[in-house]
Amino acid sequence: MLIGELAQRTGASRRSLRYYEQQGLLVSRRTAKGWRAYDESAVNRVRNVRELLAAGLGTEDIVQVAPCLDMKTEEFMACQDSPAETLAMYERRLAAVEEKAAELDRYRSRLVARIARLRAADPATSLDEVLRRAEESEAGRGR
């Protein structure tokens, strides 16, 4: 199949497909006209790459699970190729996500404090009321 059909079947843009190829995550062959052509297995590969990118992994991480990428998504999730290395990679990525989440929580707290100070100037809303609302909002999100 040509790049346009692969893009349509996977929801990936042509540009993304070329990038995946550049990163060693996807392989194509060239037609006589020089167009990229892909095997049927590329559909699963691209879907799995997109799933991993959506989970926060980078292309350098995904290369580590490359032997499993051609599997159907259900099988891919259970792929046991180098499980210790794969688990370590997932745990490193999770730690990075947790760190980023904590950083975003700190930003949020600072912004709430600034907003509270600015809203305190509104005679109709006291600072305590603004802070109470912020705390209720945080509790409602399970923080």
Backbone as JSON Lines, residues from 0, in Angstrom:
{"i":0,"aa":"M","n":[0.86,-1.18,0.0],"ca":[0.0,0.0,0.0],"c":[0.89,1.23,0.0]}
{"i":1,"aa":"L","n":[0.38,2.3,-0.56],"ca":[1.13,3.56,-0.62],"c":[0.88,4.37,0.65]}
{"i":2,"aa":"I","n":[1.66,5.41,0.81],"ca":[1.63,6.2,2.04],"c":[0.25,6.8,2.32]}
{"i":3,"aa":"G","n":[-0.46,7.21,1.28],"ca":[-1.79,7.8,1.48],"c":[-2.77,6.8,2.06]}
{"i":4,"aa":"E","n":[-2.73,5.57,1.57],"ca":[-3.63,4.55,2.1],"c":[-3.27,4.2,3.54]}
{"i":5,"aa":"L","n":[-1.96,4.09,3.83],"ca":[-1.54,3.81,5.2],"c":[-1.98,4.93,6.13]}
{"i":6,"aa":"A","n":[-1.85,6.15,5.69],"ca":[-2.3,7.3,6.49],"c":[-3.79,7.21,6.76]}
{"i":7,"aa":"Q","n":[-4.56,6.9,5.74],"ca":[-6.01,6.82,5.89],"c":[-6.4,5.67,6.82]}
{"i":8,"aa":"R","n":[-5.77,4.54,6.71],"ca":[-6.14,3.37,7.52],"c":[-5.72,3.49,8.98]}
{"i":9,"aa":"T","n":[-4.71,4.32,9.27],"ca":[-4.21,4.42,10.63],"c":[-4.54,5.75,11.32]}
{"i":10,"aa":"G","n":[-4.94,6.73,10.56],"ca":[-5.21,8.05,11.13],"c":[-3.96,8.89,11.32]}
{"i":11,"aa":"A","n":[-2.82,8.37,10.9],"ca":[-1.56,9.12,11.0],"c":[-1.4,9.99,9.75]}
{"i":12,"aa":"S","n":[-0.79,11.12,9.9],"ca":[-0.55,11.96,8.73],"c":[0.62,11.39,7.91]}
{"i":13,"aa":"R","n":[0.7,11.78,6.67],"ca":[1.83,11.36,5.83],"c":[3.14,11.85,6.44]}
{"i":14,"aa":"R","n":[3.1,13.04,6.97],"ca":[4.3,13.6,7.59],"c":[4.74,12.74,8.78]}
{"i":15,"aa":"S","n":[3.77,12.3,9.6],"ca":[4.09,11.43,10.74],"c":[4.7,10.12,10.26]}
{"i":16,"aa":"L","n":[4.13,9.55,9.21],"ca":[4.65,8.29,8.69],"c":[6.08,8.44,8.21]}
{"i":17,"aa":"R","n":[6.38,9.54,7.55],"ca":[7.77,9.78,7.12],"c":[8.69,9.95,8.34]}
{"i":18,"aa":"Y","n":[8.17,10.61,9.38],"ca":[8.95,10.77,10.61],"c":[9.2,9.43,11.27]}
{"i":19,"aa":"Y","n":[8.18,8.57,11.36],"ca":[8.37,7.25,11.95],"c":[9.44,6.48,11.19]}
{"i":20,"aa":"E","n":[9.41,6.61,9.89],"ca":[10.41,5.93,9.06],"c":[11.81,6.49,9.35]}
{"i":21,"aa":"Q","n":[11.9,7.78,9.45],"ca":[13.18,8.45,9.76],"c":[13.73,8.0,11.1]}
{"i":22,"aa":"Q","n":[12.84,7.72,12.05],"ca":[13.26,7.31,13.4],"c":[13.51,5.8,13.5]}
{"i":23,"aa":"G","n":[13.32,5.07,12.42],"ca":[13.56,3.63,12.42],"c":[12.4,2.82,12.96]}
{"i":24,"aa":"L","n":[11.23,3.42,13.04],"ca":[10.05,2.73,13.57],"c":[9.19,2.11,12.47]}
{"i":25,"aa":"L","n":[9.44,2.48,11.24],"ca":[8.64,2.04,10.11],"c":[9.56,1.86,8.92]}
{"i":26,"aa":"V","n":[9.28,0.85,8.12],"ca":[10.11,0.57,6.95],"c":[9.24,0.57,5.7]}
{"i":27,"aa":"S","n":[9.74,1.19,4.65],"ca":[9.03,1.17,3.38],"c":[10.0,0.7,2.3]}
{"i":28,"aa":"R","n":[9.44,0.34,1.2],"ca":[10.25,0.08,0.02],"c":[9.8,1.1,-1.01]}
{"i":29,"aa":"R","n":[10.56,1.27,-2.05],"ca":[10.22,2.26,-3.08],"c":[9.68,1.56,-4.32]}
{"i":30,"aa":"T","n":[8.65,2.16,-4.88],"ca":[8.1,1.64,-6.13],"c":[9.0,2.1,-7.28]}
{"i":31,"aa":"A","n":[8.7,1.66,-8.47],"ca":[9.47,2.07,-9.64],"c":[9.43,3.58,-9.84]}
{"i":32,"aa":"K","n":[8.34,4.19,-9.38],"ca":[8.19,5.65,-9.49],"c":[8.83,6.38,-8.31]}
{"i":33,"aa":"G","n":[9.36,5.62,-7.33],"ca":[10.01,6.23,-6.18],"c":[9.08,6.51,-5.01]}
{"i":34,"aa":"W","n":[7.85,6.05,-5.09],"ca":[6.9,6.28,-4.01],"c":[7.12,5.26,-2.91]}
{"i":35,"aa":"R","n":[6.79,5.66,-1.69],"ca":[6.89,4.75,-0.55],"c":[5.75,3.73,-0.63]}
{"i":36,"aa":"A","n":[6.12,2.46,-0.39],"ca":[5.12,1.38,-0.34],"c":[5.35,0.6,0.95]}
{"i":37,"aa":"Y","n":[4.26,0.17,1.56],"ca":[4.32,-0.5,2.86],"c":[3.63,-1.85,2.8]}
{"i":38,"aa":"D","n":[4.1,-2.78,3.62],"ca":[3.45,-4.07,3.78],"c":[2.23,-3.91,4.67]}
{"i":39,"aa":"E","n":[1.36,-4.91,4.66],"ca":[0.14,-4.9,5.47],"c":[0.47,-4.76,6.97]}
{"i":40,"aa":"S","n":[1.6,-5.33,7.4],"ca":[1.97,-5.27,8.82],"c":[2.22,-3.84,9.29]}
{"i":41,"aa":"A","n":[2.44,-2.92,8.36],"ca":[2.68,-1.52,8.74],"c":[1.47,-0.91,9.43]}
{"i":42,"aa":"V","n":[0.28,-1.42,9.13],"ca":[-0.94,-0.88,9.77],"c":[-0.86,-1.09,11.28]}
{"i":43,"aa":"N","n":[-0.58,-2.32,11.7],"ca":[-0.45,-2.58,13.14],"c":[0.7,-1.8,13.74]}
{"i":44,"aa":"R","n":[1.81,-1.75,13.04],"ca":[2.99,-1.05,13.52],"c":[2.66,0.42,13.79]}
{"i":45,"aa":"V","n":[2.04,1.07,12.85],"ca":[1.72,2.5,13.01],"c":[0.71,2.7,14.14]}
{"i":46,"aa":"R","n":[-0.3,1.84,14.21],"ca":[-1.28,1.97,15.3],"c":[-0.6,1.82,16.66]}
{"i":47,"aa":"N","n":[0.32,0.87,16.78],"ca":[1.03,0.68,18.05],"c":[1.95,1.85,18.37]}
{"i":48,"aa":"V","n":[2.63,2.36,17.37],"ca":[3.48,3.54,17.58],"c":[2.64,4.7,18.07]}
{"i":49,"aa":"R","n":[1.51,4.93,17.44],"ca":[0.64,6.04,17.84],"c":[0.12,5.86,19.27]}
{"i":50,"aa":"E","n":[-0.22,4.63,19.62],"ca":[-0.69,4.33,20.98],"c":[0.4,4.64,22.0]}
{"i":51,"aa":"L","n":[1.63,4.26,21.7],"ca":[2.73,4.5,22.64],"c":[3.05,5.99,22.73]}
{"i":52,"aa":"L","n":[3.0,6.69,21.61],"ca":[3.22,8.14,21.65],"c":[2.13,8.81,22.48]}
{"i":53,"aa":"A","n":[0.89,8.35,22.33],"ca":[-0.23,8.91,23.1],"c":[-0.08,8.61,24.59]}
{"i":54,"aa":"A","n":[0.65,7.54,24.93],"ca":[0.88,7.2,26.34],"c":[2.06,7.98,26.92]}
{"i":55,"aa":"G","n":[2.68,8.83,26.11],"ca":[3.75,9.68,26.62],"c":[5.15,9.19,26.33]}
{"i":56,"aa":"L","n":[5.29,8.1,25.59],"ca":[6.63,7.62,25.26],"c":[7.19,8.41,24.09]}
{"i":57,"aa":"G","n":[8.49,8.46,24.02],"ca":[9.16,9.1,22.9],"c":[9.6,8.05,21.89]}
{"i":58,"aa":"T","n":[9.99,8.5,20.72],"ca":[10.4,7.54,19.7],"c":[11.62,6.74,20.14]}
{"i":59,"aa":"E","n":[12.48,7.35,20.94],"ca":[13.66,6.62,21.44],"c":[13.25,5.48,22.37]}
{"i":60,"aa":"D","n":[12.15,5.66,23.09],"ca":[11.61,4.6,23.94],"c":[10.98,3.5,23.09]}
{"i":61,"aa":"I","n":[10.25,3.9,22.09],"ca":[9.51,2.96,21.26],"c":[10.44,2.02,20.5]}
{"i":62,"aa":"V","n":[11.61,2.5,20.15],"ca":[12.58,1.66,19.45],"c":[12.88,0.4,20.27]}
{"i":63,"aa":"Q","n":[12.82,0.52,21.59],"ca":[13.11,-0.62,22.48],"c":[12.1,-1.75,22.34]}
{"i":64,"aa":"V","n":[10.88,-1.44,21.92],"ca":[9.86,-2.48,21.76],"c":[9.58,-2.76,20.29]}
{"i":65,"aa":"A","n":[10.47,-2.35,19.42],"ca":[10.29,-2.5,17.97],"c":[9.95,-3.93,17.54]}
{"i":66,"aa":"P","n":[10.54,-4.98,18.15],"ca":[10.19,-6.33,17.69],"c":[8.71,-6.68,17.87]}
{"i":67,"aa":"C","n":[8.02,-5.96,18.72],"ca":[6.61,-6.26,18.99],"c":[5.65,-5.38,18.19]}
{"i":68,"aa":"L","n":[6.13,-4.36,17.54],"ca":[5.26,-3.36,16.94],"c":[4.35,-3.87,15.84]}
{"i":69,"aa":"D","n":[4.72,-4.95,15.16],"ca":[3.89,-5.46,14.06],"c":[2.7,-6.27,14.55]}
{"i":70,"aa":"M","n":[2.64,-6.56,15.84],"ca":[1.54,-7.37,16.38],"c":[0.26,-6.56,16.43]}
{"i":71,"aa":"K","n":[-0.87,-7.27,16.44],"ca":[-2.13,-6.58,16.65],"c":[-2.09,-5.95,18.04]}
{"i":72,"aa":"T","n":[-2.81,-4.88,18.23],"ca":[-2.72,-4.11,19.47],"c":[-2.93,-4.97,20.72]}
{"i":73,"aa":"E","n":[-3.91,-5.86,20.7],"ca":[-4.17,-6.7,21.87],"c":[-2.96,-7.57,22.19]}
{"i":74,"aa":"E","n":[-2.35,-8.15,21.16],"ca":[-1.17,-9.0,21.34],"c":[0.03,-8.16,21.74]}
{"i":75,"aa":"F","n":[0.13,-6.97,21.16],"ca":[1.25,-6.08,21.45],"c":[1.31,-5.73,22.92]}
{"i":76,"aa":"M","n":[0.15,-5.49,23.52],"ca":[0.11,-5.1,24.93],"c":[0.66,-6.2,25.82]}
{"i":77,"aa":"A","n":[0.64,-7.45,25.37],"ca":[1.13,-8.58,26.16],"c":[2.49,-9.07,25.66]}
{"i":78,"aa":"C","n":[3.11,-8.35,24.74],"ca":[4.38,-8.79,24.17],"c":[5.44,-8.92,25.27]}
{"i":79,"aa":"Q","n":[6.12,-10.03,25.28],"ca":[7.11,-10.31,26.32],"c":[8.55,-10.22,25.8]}
{"i":80,"aa":"D","n":[8.76,-9.57,24.66],"ca":[10.11,-9.42,24.15],"c":[10.89,-8.5,25.09]}
{"i":81,"aa":"S","n":[11.97,-8.99,25.67],"ca":[12.8,-8.27,26.65],"c":[11.95,-7.57,27.72]}
{"i":82,"aa":"P","n":[11.19,-8.34,28.51],"ca":[10.26,-7.73,29.47],"c":[10.94,-6.87,30.53]}
{"i":83,"aa":"A","n":[12.12,-7.24,30.99],"ca":[12.78,-6.44,32.03],"c":[13.14,-5.05,31.51]}
{"i":84,"aa":"E","n":[13.69,-5.0,30.3],"ca":[14.06,-3.71,29.73],"c":[12.82,-2.87,29.41]}
{"i":85,"aa":"T","n":[11.79,-3.55,28.9],"ca":[10.57,-2.84,28.57],"c":[9.91,-2.27,29.82]}
{"i":86,"aa":"L","n":[9.84,-3.07,30.86],"ca":[9.26,-2.61,32.12],"c":[10.05,-1.43,32.68]}
{"i":87,"aa":"A","n":[11.36,-1.52,32.64],"ca":[12.21,-0.43,33.13],"c":[11.96,0.86,32.34]}
{"i":88,"aa":"M","n":[11.82,0.72,31.02],"ca":[11.56,1.88,30.18],"c":[10.21,2.5,30.53]}
{"i":89,"aa":"Y","n":[9.16,1.67,30.69],"ca":[7.85,2.19,31.05],"c":[7.9,2.87,32.42]}
{"i":90,"aa":"E","n":[8.62,2.29,33.37],"ca":[8.71,2.88,34.7],"c":[9.46,4.21,34.67]}
{"i":91,"aa":"R","n":[10.51,4.31,33.86],"ca":[11.22,5.59,33.72],"c":[10.29,6.66,33.15]}
{"i":92,"aa":"R","n":[9.53,6.27,32.15],"ca":[8.62,7.24,31.53],"c":[7.53,7.66,32.52]}
{"i":93,"aa":"L","n":[7.0,6.71,33.3],"ca":[6.0,7.03,34.3],"c":[6.57,7.99,35.34]}
{"i":94,"aa":"A","n":[7.8,7.77,35.76],"ca":[8.44,8.67,36.73],"c":[8.54,10.08,36.15]}
{"i":95,"aa":"A","n":[8.87,10.18,34.87],"ca":[8.95,11.5,34.23],"c":[7.58,12.16,34.18]}
{"i":96,"aa":"V","n":[6.54,11.39,33.9],"ca":[5.18,11.92,33.86],"c":[4.75,12.39,35.25]}
{"i":97,"aa":"E","n":[5.07,11.59,36.27],"ca":[4.73,11.96,37.64],"c":[5.43,13.26,38.04]}
{"i":98,"aa":"E","n":[6.68,13.39,37.65],"ca":[7.43,14.61,37.95],"c":[6.79,15.81,37.27]}
{"i":99,"aa":"K","n":[6.4,15.64,36.03],"ca":[5.76,16.73,35.29],"c":[4.41,17.09,35.92]}
{"i":100,"aa":"A","n":[3.66,16.07,36.36],"ca":[2.37,16.32,37.01],"c":[2.56,17.12,38.3]}
{"i":101,"aa":"A","n":[3.59,16.79,39.06],"ca":[3.87,17.53,40.29],"c":[4.25,18.98,39.96]}
{"i":102,"aa":"E","n":[5.01,19.16,38.9],"ca":[5.38,20.51,38.49],"c":[4.13,21.3,38.08]}
{"i":103,"aa":"L","n":[3.24,20.68,37.35],"ca":[2.0,21.35,36.96],"c":[1.14,21.68,38.17]}
{"i":104,"aa":"D","n":[1.1,20.82,39.16],"ca":[0.37,21.12,40.4],"c":[0.96,22.35,41.1]}
{"i":105,"aa":"R","n":[2.29,22.45,41.1],"ca":[2.92,23.64,41.7],"c":[2.54,24.89,40.94]}
{"i":106,"aa":"Y","n":[2.55,24.83,39.6],"ca":[2.14,25.98,38.79],"c":[0.7,26.36,39.1]}
{"i":107,"aa":"R","n":[-0.16,25.35,39.2],"ca":[-1.57,25.59,39.47],"c":[-1.74,26.3,40.81]}
{"i":108,"aa":"S","n":[-1.05,25.82,41.83],"ca":[-1.17,26.44,43.16],"c":[-0.74,27.9,43.12]}
{"i":109,"aa":"R","n":[0.33,28.18,42.42],"ca":[0.81,29.56,42.33],"c":[-0.19,30.44,41.59]}
{"i":110,"aa":"L","n":[-0.77,29.9,40.53],"ca":[-1.76,30.68,39.78],"c":[-3.02,30.92,40.61]}
{"i":111,"aa":"V","n":[-3.46,29.92,41.34],"ca":[-4.64,30.09,42.21],"c":[-4.36,31.18,43.23]}
{"i":112,"aa":"A","n":[-3.17,31.17,43.79],"ca":[-2.82,32.21,44.78],"c":[-2.83,33.6,44.15]}
{"i":113,"aa":"R","n":[-2.3,33.71,42.94],"ca":[-2.29,35.03,42.28],"c":[-3.7,35.48,41.93]}
{"i":114,"aa":"I","n":[-4.5,34.55,41.43],"ca":[-5.88,34.89,41.11],"c":[-6.63,35.3,42.37]}
{"i":115,"aa":"A","n":[-6.4,34.59,43.44],"ca":[-7.06,34.91,44.71],"c":[-6.71,36.32,45.16]}
{"i":116,"aa":"R","n":[-5.42,36.66,45.03],"ca":[-5.02,38.02,45.43],"c":[-5.69,39.07,44.56]}
{"i":117,"aa":"L","n":[-5.76,38.81,43.26],"ca":[-6.39,39.8,42.36],"c":[-7.89,39.89,42.6]}
{"i":118,"aa":"R","n":[-8.53,38.76,42.84],"ca":[-9.97,38.76,43.09],"c":[-10.31,39.34,44.46]}
{"i":119,"aa":"A","n":[-9.36,39.32,45.36],"ca":[-9.6,39.86,46.7],"c":[-9.93,41.34,46.63]}
{"i":120,"aa":"A","n":[-9.47,41.98,45.58],"ca":[-9.76,43.4,45.41],"c":[-11.23,43.65,45.08]}
{"i":121,"aa":"D","n":[-11.93,42.6,44.68],"ca":[-13.36,42.71,44.38],"c":[-14.11,42.7,45.71]}
{"i":122,"aa":"P","n":[-14.77,43.77,46.05],"ca":[-15.45,43.84,47.35],"c":[-16.54,42.78,47.51]}
{"i":123,"aa":"A","n":[-17.04,42.25,46.42],"ca":[-18.11,41.25,46.51],"c":[-17.57,39.87,46.85]}
{"i":124,"aa":"T","n":[-16.27,39.65,46.68],"ca":[-15.69,38.34,46.94],"c":[-14.49,38.49,47.85]}
{"i":125,"aa":"S","n":[-14.55,37.83,48.99],"ca":[-13.44,37.91,49.92],"c":[-12.35,36.92,49.52]}
{"i":126,"aa":"L","n":[-11.17,37.16,50.01],"ca":[-10.05,36.25,49.75],"c":[-10.37,34.87,50.29]}
{"i":127,"aa":"D","n":[-10.94,34.8,51.47],"ca":[-11.31,33.5,52.05],"c":[-12.27,32.74,51.14]}
{"i":128,"aa":"E","n":[-13.22,33.47,50.57],"ca":[-14.19,32.84,49.67],"c":[-13.49,32.28,48.43]}
{"i":129,"aa":"V","n":[-12.58,33.04,47.85],"ca":[-11.84,32.59,46.67],"c":[-11.03,31.35,47.0]}
{"i":130,"aa":"L","n":[-10.34,31.37,48.14],"ca":[-9.53,30.22,48.54],"c":[-10.4,29.0,48.84]}
{"i":131,"aa":"R","n":[-11.55,29.23,49.49],"ca":[-12.45,28.13,49.78],"c":[-12.91,27.48,48.49]}
{"i":132,"aa":"R","n":[-13.25,28.3,47.52],"ca":[-13.69,27.77,46.22],"c":[-12.56,26.98,45.56]}
{"i":133,"aa":"A","n":[-11.34,27.48,45.65],"ca":[-10.2,26.78,45.06],"c":[-9.99,25.43,45.72]}
{"i":134,"aa":"E","n":[-10.11,25.4,47.05],"ca":[-9.96,24.13,47.78],"c":[-11.06,23.15,47.41]}
{"i":135,"aa":"E","n":[-12.28,23.63,47.3],"ca":[-13.39,22.76,46.9],"c":[-13.17,22.21,45.49]}
{"i":136,"aa":"S","n":[-12.66,23.06,44.64],"ca":[-12.39,22.65,43.26],"c":[-11.31,21.57,43.23]}
{"i":137,"aa":"E","n":[-10.26,21.75,44.03],"ca":[-9.19,20.76,44.11],"c":[-9.69,19.45,44.69]}
{"i":138,"aa":"A","n":[-10.53,19.53,45.72],"ca":[-11.08,18.32,46.35],"c":[-11.98,17.58,45.37]}
{"i":139,"aa":"G","n":[-12.7,18.3,44.56],"ca":[-13.58,17.69,43.57],"c":[-12.82,16.94,42.49]}
{"i":140,"aa":"R","n":[-11.56,17.33,42.26],"ca":[-10.73,16.63,41.28],"c":[-9.87,15.55,41.92]}
{"i":141,"aa":"G","n":[-10.05,15.35,43.21],"ca":[-9.32,14.28,43.9],"c":[-7.88,14.61,44.19]}
{"i":142,"aa":"R","n":[-7.55,15.85,44.4],"ca":[-6.15,16.23,44.69],"c":[-5.91,16.26,46.16]}
